[in-house]
């Protein structure tokens, strides 16, 4: 377990729901990954992300899927892609990433409470 944080610490992490509108292979990445474009609604807009989720997902299966992402990290340059949000997931038993799931439709841009 990580170090204990306070509730105000948690509130500083801005986790929002968005819908993947584009997904494609990212062959320039050091580890297998996809380039994603995610719609976070009118307040945040469309953001780019690089996600190492190639073991469990195909690009065509990601379109229309709602995901959770941290939207208030600074952008990070990953090869030729400027990743603007951190797409959230968990490692399975083998270390492959499984996306954090949302089980009911939620308007894009809503914040995790």
MOZI-V922430 format. One record per pair of residues at least 12 apart in sequence whose ideal C-beta (glycine too) atoms are under 8 Angstrom apart, sorted by the first residue. I is the first residue (numbers start at 0). J is the second residue. D is the distance in Angstrom with one decimal. If there is no record, write none. Layout:
BEGIN
<<I	J	D> <I	J	D>>
END
This chain:
BEGIN
<<11	71	7.7> <12	69	6.0> <12	71	7.2> <13	69	6.6> <13	70	5.1> <13	71	3.9> <13	110	6.6> <14	67	5.5> <14	68	7.0> <14	69	5.7> <14	70	7.5> <14	87	7.0> <14	110	6.8> <14	111	3.9> <15	39	5.4> <15	43	6.5> <15	67	7.2> <15	68	6.3> <15	70	5.0> <15	107	7.9> <15	108	5.7> <15	109	6.6> <15	110	5.6> <15	111	7.2> <16	39	7.7> <16	65	5.6> <16	66	7.3> <16	67	5.9> <16	101	6.0> <16	105	4.8> <16	106	7.7> <16	107	6.2> <16	108	7.0> <16	109	5.1> <16	111	7.8> <17	37	4.0> <17	38	5.7> <17	39	4.2> <17	40	7.6> <17	43	7.7> <17	46	7.3> <17	65	7.0> <17	66	6.1> <17	67	8.0> <17	68	6.0> <17	84	7.7> <17	107	5.3> <17	108	7.2> <18	37	6.8> <18	38	5.0> <18	63	6.4> <18	64	7.1> <18	65	5.3> <18	66	7.7> <18	107	5.5> <19	35	5.5> <19	36	7.3> <19	37	5.5> <19	38	8.0> <19	61	4.7> <19	62	6.0> <19	63	6.9> <19	64	5.1> <19	65	7.9> <19	66	6.2> <20	36	5.3> <20	37	6.9> <20	38	5.1> <20	45	6.9> <20	62	6.9> <20	63	8.0> <21	34	7.7> <21	35	6.8> <21	36	3.9> <21	62	7.3> <22	34	7.3> <22	35	5.3> <22	36	7.8> <22	58	3.9> <22	59	7.5> <22	61	4.1> <22	62	6.1> <23	58	5.6> <24	58	6.7> <25	49	5.9> <25	78	7.5> <25	80	6.7> <27	78	4.1> <27	79	5.7> <27	80	7.7> <28	49	6.4> <28	51	7.7> <28	77	6.5> <28	78	5.8> <28	80	8.0> <29	78	7.7> <30	51	5.3> <31	51	6.5> <31	53	4.1> <31	54	7.8> <32	49	5.1> <32	50	6.1> <32	51	4.7> <32	52	7.5> <32	53	6.5> <32	77	7.8> <33	49	7.3> <33	50	5.5> <33	52	6.3> <33	53	6.4> <33	56	7.5> <33	58	5.9> <33	61	7.1> <34	47	6.8> <34	48	7.8> <34	49	6.0> <34	80	5.6> <35	47	6.9> <35	48	4.6> <35	49	7.4> <35	50	5.7> <35	61	7.0> <35	86	6.6> <37	66	6.6> <37	68	6.5> <37	84	6.6> <37	86	7.4> <38	107	5.4> <39	68	7.8> <39	70	6.5> <39	84	7.8> <39	107	5.4> <39	108	4.8> <40	106	6.5> <40	107	3.8> <40	108	3.0> <40	109	8.0> <41	108	7.2> <42	108	5.2> <43	70	5.9> <43	108	5.5> <46	68	7.6> <46	70	6.9> <46	83	4.2> <46	84	4.6> <47	80	6.4> <47	81	6.4> <47	82	6.2> <47	83	5.2> <47	84	7.7> <48	68	6.5> <48	82	5.3> <48	83	6.7> <48	84	5.0> <48	85	7.1> <48	86	4.7> <49	77	4.6> <49	80	5.3> <49	82	4.6> <50	86	4.5> <50	88	7.5> <50	96	7.2> <51	96	5.6> <52	86	7.6> <52	88	6.5> <52	95	8.0> <52	96	5.0> <52	97	7.8> <52	98	6.3> <54	93	7.7> <54	95	3.6> <54	96	7.3> <55	91	7.6> <55	95	6.0> <55	96	7.3> <55	97	5.7> <55	98	7.9> <56	98	7.3> <64	98	7.5> <65	101	4.7> <65	104	7.0> <65	105	6.5> <65	107	7.8> <66	86	5.7> <66	87	7.1> <66	98	5.6> <66	99	7.1> <66	101	7.4> <67	86	7.7> <67	87	4.6> <67	99	4.8> <67	101	6.7> <67	111	6.6> <68	84	4.1> <68	85	5.8> <68	86	4.9> <68	87	6.0> <69	84	6.4> <69	85	4.2> <69	87	6.9> <70	83	7.9> <70	84	5.1> <72	84	7.3> <72	85	5.5> <86	98	7.2> <87	99	4.3>>
END
